[in-house]
Amino acid sequence: MSIEQALCFWLLFMSLVSFLAMGADKRRAKKGAWRTPEKRLFLFAALGGAPGALLGMYVFHHKTKHWYFVVGFWALFLLQAAAAVYFLFF
């Protein structure tokens, strides 16, 4: 496996983890159950899962009213996209 393939696999994996975490947290919020800490949601996004976190935020309508999630997830996404483009093409 090349480093490029490993990077793509990691980004896809972390995006899936982030997406599922957002969905699970929304489901728990509706039930009044134990919630995923916000720091953990940001950690998943920061570790390469920003695309999945953004998708989950809008699919599940979760954390969309919290400006720091909207701005933070978009900022992480743009940084990760720029880093991936740089790493893969330069």
ABEGO torsion letter per residue (X at the ends): XBAAAAAAAAAAAAAAAAAAAAAAAAAAAAAGBBBBBAAAAAAAAAAGAAAAAAAAAAAAGBGAABAAAAAAAAAAAAAAAAAAAAAAAX
